Every structure is written in structure tokens, then in C-alpha cells.
């Protein structure tokens, strides 16, 4: 059972690499993803060939002269995997990776693998008691040359991969691409430790003429860690979104609930803003639709603003209320300005709702068709929209920023600190506005 556990990292590496490779054929992936997937497939195959259970099974199936071939095939597969790793850095088209063309690297890889094969076959290595044994001094020299070629090629390929990728990290901005580069760089560093650990086999072969036929536990742990980091780096764009999904859902849900007071008041005044009729309040948002529901709620609130524009209170009344509610914070910085602007917008919304409930439009012309009076200037609408609102408002044209701003307004609306003065003053302002509109029409009658 313990021997079978050695196949788990190999099977996982081959499965993930093959699965991602099939996906790369159907849709566009980041440059270098295909090469990293092939690296995982080849390295997983090498780990499976070099597993102790495979070496034991080969001893029962293969002839005595070929019992050491799994060791040779596993090393060749490892060099092929490292070749794909270096080609992945070249596929990224990084500035520091253009010094060696991919074709040149492929030719060097083929040459090294061919020379290593000659050295191994010339050594006449056999397997005795689970170890590779070189008969005679010439055989020992052949296996030492084979191990040295493998170690040097591994370090060279890892250097070709790690240096340009590490340099690209400093040029990349925050995001999944940079996270992936950091992970694959860490994978290369662990791979360097794995390659250096192979020098213990060189030392054993040079000193005793024997070395392990399979992968020892330390090398297996290092190889598995290298594969895990490489797979995480190659799929960073996918799993980073999956990891952050709960946080994004929670943020959208909290904002959705925070907008409830403002949305409910606007919906009561203008029921037509709702894009979908509900018989009860939505207390739970599915993870897949939370962000869309928040987006829809923002649209409905803005539609409510547009529906109440004809009932907007005079700008001076709303702005005065906002200033009176926060006058003591003047000069306390940008945050105080943002809070004051949110309370002013909340006051304007409250004033428009009160006016809409009374059915009076302060901007309507008088009986004689005169132009609207001073009270017709709306307290919200285009003047408080993201495009032309106060510069202190944290809106940059994104749904996330728009939702953050409306949460501030909804909080001010729910606290009603700025709305109470407006609610008490709006009826008087409306009566004064209508009186000014009637005055020119009634003056000629008095003169007659």
C-alpha cells in the first residue's frame, strides 16, 4: 500500500496537465500554459516510471540486462519535462528570454538526451537489490557522466526558466498573471533543490559504484512540490477567481442589503423602477447571481432618481439641509466632504419623495405658461450623477464604485439625520414656489 502512494503525485500531475491541455485546445489560454501542462505530464510520467513499485515490477518482467532501463527512461522523461519548462518561459515572449531561440533549446535537449543515452547504455548498468550498479571502472564512469549530464542540464533549463520569469514579476501589475509568475518561479526554485539533490547519486556512484534505482523520498517530495506549484501557477487565473468568489459574494450581499432602505423608499414612490416584481423581500442571494442582483439594484435606484426628477425639491433647500447636518465637519478633509455630499443627496431624495407623495411638481409652469421659478432647479439628477457630481464623490464609472457610493447615500437616508429638516421644510418651499408662479397671472386682475 505504501508503494502505491508514490503514484498519487504522478497521477495528479498527469491528470491535471492532460485536462488543462485539452482545455487549451478549445479556448484561448495565457502564453506558456500549453508548455507548462506538457511539463506536468512528462514529470508525472517520470515519477511513475521511477516509483519503487515500478522498479520492482520491472525486475520481474524485464530481462536482467534491461532491469535498469526504468531508471534511464525516467531520467529522460525528466529532462523532457525540464525542456518544456524552459520553452514555457520562451513562449511568454519575455524580454530576457529572447537570447536563446526555442529551436536552439530543442536541439540542445536532443543532443544532451542522446549523449546521456550513449553514456548509460555504454555503462552496462544492472539492478541489484534495488540499486543501480555499474560493473567495472568504465561502467562507473559512464553512469557518473550520465548523472552529471542530467544534473547540469536540469540546472541550465531551470535557470533559463526562472531568470526571465522572475524579471517579469517586477514589470507586471497586481493580478492573476503576477500571482502565477510568482508561483512558477517558486516551482523553479524547488526544482533547483531537486536537481542539486541529485548530486548525492553522483557522489554515491563515484564512491561506491551504486545508487538508488528509483526516486528516494526526499526527491519525491521535492518533485511533488515543484509540480504543485507549477500547476497552481499555470491555473492562477482560474483558481484565484474561485478563491475570491466567497469574498465577492459576501461584499455584494452586504451592499445589496445596505441599499434596501433607499431602494424601498424609491420603489414605494415609483413602483415602475423594479425590473422584477417580488412578493417578498429577497433575504438570500445565490452566489452566482449576487453580483448581478447588486447591479440590478443600482440600476433600479438610478431609475428611481430619474422618475422623481420632476418632483425634485429646490437645490438650495437640499444643500442647506446637508450643510446644516454636517456643518461642524467643514474643513475636516475629503472624507467629511464625501459624507456631506452623501447626506445632501439623501436629503434631495427624501425631498423628492415627499413632493411626489403630495403630487406637486415644483418645476411646473404657472397658469399663464410662465417659466418655472427659482425652485425648479432639481436637487439631484444630472447635477449629482457620477459624471457631473462633486469631485469628492468616489465614483469612477464602475458598478463597484457606484454601489459603494449609493451605500453611503442609503446609510445617510436610513439614519435620516439630514432628511428631517428637509421633510419639514419642503411643503413650505413648494407653497412658496406655487405662489411665485401664480403672482404674475393674478396681478392684471387687481389692476382691472
N, C-alpha and C positions, 0 to 999 in steps of 0.2 A: 504493500500500500504506500509505503514511504517513497519507493522508486517512482510510482505513478504521479506523485505530487510534483515531480520535476517537469512533467509535461504541461502543467497548468499555465505557467507564464508563456511557454511556447505556443500552446493552443490559443491563448488570449491574444498574443501578438499577431499570429497569422489570421485569426478571425477578424480582429479589428482592422488590420491592414487590408485584407481582402474586401471587407464590407465597405470601407471608405474608398477603396479603389473602384469598386463597382459604382458607387455614388458619383465619383468624379467623372465617370463616363457619361452620366445623364445630365449633370448640371455643372456649372462653372465653379471651380474651386480656386482658392488662392494659389499663386505660383509656388511650386515646390511641394504641394500636397501630394501629388502623384508619386514623386520620388520618395517622400517620407513614408508613404504607405508601402512601397516596394521594399524600403529598408526594414519595416516591421515584418513583412512577410519573410524576407530572407533571413533575418535574425531569428525569428521564431522557428523557421525550419532548421537553422543551425543548432539552436538549443535542443530541438527534438532529436536530432541526429547524435548530438554529444551527450544526451541524457544517459545516466548509468544503466537504465533498463535497456536502452537501445544497444549499448556496447555489449552487455551481457547476451542479448538475443543474437547479435551478430556473431558472437563467438560460437554459438550453437548452429548457425546456419551457414556461414561463410567458411571456405577452406582456411587452413592455418595461415597460408601466405597472405590472405586478404583480410584477416581479422582486424588489422589496423586501419583499414580503409575508412570506417566511420569517422575516425579522428581526422583523416585527411579531408574527407568531404565536408565535415563540419567546419573546419578552418577555411576552406574555400568559400563556403556559403557566408561565413562571417566577413571575409574580405569583399564579397559581392555586396553584402549589406552596407558595409562602410563606403563602398564606391557610390551607392545610391545616396548615401548621406551627403557626400561631397557634391554630388550632382544636384541635390536639393538646394544647396547654397548658390550654386551657379544658376539654377532656374529662377531664383529670386531676382536675378539681374541686379545684384548689389554692386556698388562701385568698386569695392575691394575684391570682388570675386571674378573680375574680368581678366585677370592676368593669365590664368590658365584656361584655355578653351575646353569645353566639355569633351570634345573628341580626343584631345591630348590626354585628359584624365582617363578616359576609357582605354586608350592604348596602353598607358602605363599600368592600369589594372590588369589588363590581359597579359602583359609581359610579366608582371610580378606573379600572377597566378600560375603561369606556365613554368617559370623558373622554380617556384615553390613546389610544383608537382614533380619536376625533374629531381629536385633535391630529396623529396620524400620517397619517391619510387626507387631512387638510387641507394637509399639508406637500407633498404630491405627490412624495415621495421616490422616487428611482430608484437603480439599481445601476450603477456604472461602475467597471470594473477591480477588481471585488471589494470595492468600498466603497459605502456608502450616501451618496448625495449629495442635498442639499436645494437645489432651484432657487430662487434669489432670497432676499431677506431674510425674507419671510413664511414661506417653507418652512423656512428655517433656524430661525426662532423656534418653528415648530411642532415640529420634531424636538428642539430643546432642551427645550421643555416636556414632550415625551414622555419624554425621558431623565430629567428632573428628577422627574417623577411616579413613574417606575419606581424610581429610587433612594430617594426619600423613603418610598414605600410599602414597599420591601424592608426598610429600616431600622426602620420602625414595626412591621412584622409580626415581625421578628426580636426586637425589644425586648419585644413582647407575649409572645413565647415564652420568651425567655431569663430575664427577671427572676423570674417566679414559679417556674420550674423550678429556678433557682439557689437561691432561698429555700427550696424544699422539700428540697434536699440537706442543709441543716443540721438539718432536722427528722427526716430518715429515718435509720434504723439501718443498720448494715452489711448488705450483701446484694446480690442481683442488681438490685433496684429502684434502690438508690442508685447502683450502677455504671452502670446505664442512664441515670439522670438526669445523671450527670457527662458521659457521652459525648454525649448530645444537647445539653447545654449547650456543650460544646466544638464541636459541629457548628454551633450558632448563632453562636458567636464567629467561626468560619471563614466562615460565611455573611455576617457583618458585613463582614469584609475583602473578600469577593467583591462585596458591594454598593458598598462605598467605591471599589473598583477601577473600577466603572462610571462614576465621575466623570471618568475620563480620556476616556471617549467624549463626555461633556458638554463638556469643555474643547476637544476637537478639533472638535466640531460648532460650538461658538460661535466658534472662532477661524478655522477653515478651511472650515466647511460640509461636512466629510466625516468619516466614521467607519467602522470595520470593519463589514462586513455579517454576519459570523459571530462565533464566540467565539474570542478570542485565546488563546494558550497559557496565559497566567497565569490568566485567568478560568476556563479549562477545568480546570486543576489545582486551583484553589480550590473549584470546584463539585464536582469528583470527591471531594475530601477531605471536603467537607461531607456528601455523600451516604454515603460510607463510614462516617463517624462516626454519622450518623443511623441507618443500618441496624444498626450494632453496638449502638447504644443501644436500638433497638426490639426487638432479639432477644437482649438480655443474659441473660434467664432461660434461654434455650436454650444459647447457646454457652458461658456461664460453667460450666454443668454439664458440657459436653463437654470444656472445657479442664481442669477439675479431675478428670475421670474417671481419668486415669492415676495421679494422686497418691492418689486414694481407693482405687484397686485395689492400689497398692503398699502403702498402710497396712494394708488388710485382709489382704493376703497375708502381710505380715510378722507381723501379730498372729496370724493363723491358724497359721503355723509356730511362733511362740513358745509357743502353747498346746499344742503337740504332746506335750511330756513329761508335763504334768499330765493331758491327755486320755488318753494311752496308759496311764498307771497306773490311772486310773479305769476305763477300758474293760477292762483286764485283770481288775480286781476285780469289775466289774459289766458284763458284755458287753451286757446289755439296754439300755444307755443309747444305743447307736448307732442313729440313725434310718435308716441305710442300711448294709448290710454291704459291706465292701470287701475285695477280695483283696490289695490292696497299698495302701501309703500314697499319698495324693494329693500329688504333688510339683508340680503345676501347677494353677492355678485360672483358668478362663476369666474375662475381665474382667467379663462380665455376671453371673456367679454368685459372684464373690469375696466380696462383702458378705453375700450370703445364706449362703454356706458358713461365714463367720465367725459369723453369727447362730446358725446351727445348732450350731456347735461350742460356743458359750456355753451354749446350752440343754442340750446333752449333758453338759457339765461340771456344770451345776446339777442335772441329773437324777442324775448320779453322786453328788453330795453327798447328795441325798435317799435314794438307795439305800444309802449307807453310814452313815446316821444311827444305825441300831441297833447298829453296831459302833464308835461314836464313843468315843474314849478319854476319861478324866476331864478335865474342863475345867482343873483345876489343873495336870495334867501337861503339857498342851499349852501353856498360858500360861506355865508356868515355863520350858519349853524356849525359847519365843520370847524371854522376858526374858533368859535366860542367854546366848542367842546374840547379843543386841544390847544387853546391859546397859550397855556403855560409851557408848552413844549417848543415854542418858537426858538430857533437858533440851536437846537439840540442835535442837529445833524440830519443826514439823509434818512435814517430810519424814522425819525419823527416826521419828516416830510412825507414819507411813504404812508405812515399811519394816518396822518392828517388827510392825505388825498383819498385814502380808502374810506375814511369816515365821511368825507364830503360826498363821495359817490354813493355811499349807503344812504346819506341824508337825501340826496336827489332821488334815489329810487323810492324811499319812503314817501317823499312829497308827491311823486307821480302816482303812486298807488292811492294815496288819499284823494288826489284830484280825480283819478279815474273812477273811484267809488262814488264820487259826487256827480260825475258826468259832466264836469265843467272843463272846457279846454281854454286855458289862459291865452293861447295864441290865436283864437278865432277872431276874425274881423268884426267890427261893430255893425249895427243895423244898416248904416249908410254905406257900408263897404269900405270903411276907412282901414288904413293899415294897422297892423297889430301894435299895441303899445309896448312899453319897455318890458312888460312882464312876459313877453312872448319868447324871450331867449331861453332855450332849454338848458336845464342844469346838467343834463347828460345826453349822450348820443355821440355825434362826431367829435365834440369837444372832449369827451372823456374816453374815446376809443383808443386802442393801442397805438394807432397811427399818429394821433394828434394830441394825446393826453399830456399831462405834466411829465417833464423829463425824468422825474424821480421815480416814476412807476416802473416796476421791474418786468416790463413786457418786451419781448424781442421777437414777436411774431410766431412763437411756437405754442402748441397746445399746452405743454407742460408749464410754460411761463404764464400763459393766460389763465390756466386753472389755479396756479399759485396766487395770482393777483385777485381772482374772484373769491378765493378762500378768505383773503384779507377783508374784502368787502362784505362777504357773508358773515364773518365774525363780528365786524362792526355793526352790521344790520341786526344780528341776533342780540348783541349787547344793548342796542337801542340807546346808547348814550348820546349820539348825535341826532337821532331821529325825533326824539321827543320835542325839542324846540321847534322843529320843522312842522311836526304834526299839529302843534298848537297855533303856528303862525300861518300855515298855508291857507286855511279858509279866509282869513282876513286879507291875505295878499290877493286871493282870487276875487274877492268882492271889490277890492280897490282897483284891480285890473279891469273888471267889467264896468265899474263906474267911470273910469277914464275913457273907455270905449264908447259909452253912451253919451257922454258930455257934449261932443260936437253935434250930435243929432238932435238933442233937446234944446240947444241954445237958440236956434231960429224960432221956435215956438214961443219962447218967452218974449222975444223982441216983437213978434206979431201981436 
